[in-house]
Amino acid sequence: VQASACDGVPLFADAEEGVWKELFLDVGLMNHACGVNWQMLERMDGTRFVNEGAMAEQFVGQHLLYREGCLANPRLAYWLREGVKKNAEVDFVISSGKTIYPVEVKAGKGGSLKSLRELILAKRFGKAFRFDDNPPGRQTIAMNAGGEVVEYELISLPLYAIGPAVDCLDDIVLS
């Protein structure tokens, strides 16, 4: 997954060479590489995985990576801002036509959207996606940017909905 400045489409026109993060082919291979097997999963008694955030990101990422099917070269972007005290990362950034959508992934029901807000303020994207453990929802979020109000619509979907969401991204945005 390549880092992109997300200044416009195509997202890879301003990709940062040599700045990327890896995704496994699928969640099962990731778990195997971490030493997780079926016997371990069957014995789980509510214990939480230390890497469940990475697993959730892997799960969503593998679906987004192949959303254009097998006819296109699979590519995926994310947004990264590095600084001494101002690091920020949005898990994925996708485009549909000329519109760019940030995608944030959370393993549980909560979590800060600080990096997503930073990206929205910097680029003024009108819509963003969040995949987590909450029920589906939409909300308009308004932020103050030096006296200017910046609004965006946050479309929240449960993690399990990534498959169907990928197939009907444009319909979700337009509805």
Secondary structure, 3 states (H helix, E strand, C coil): CEEECCCCCCHHHHEEEEEECCCCCCHHHHHHHCCCCHHHHHCCCCCCCCCHHHHHHHHHHHHHHCCCHHHCCCCCEEEEECCCCCCEEEEEEEEECCEEEEEEECCCCCCCCHHHHHHHHHHCCCEEEEEECCCCEEEEEEEEECCEEEEEEEEEEEHHHHHHHHHCHHHHHHC
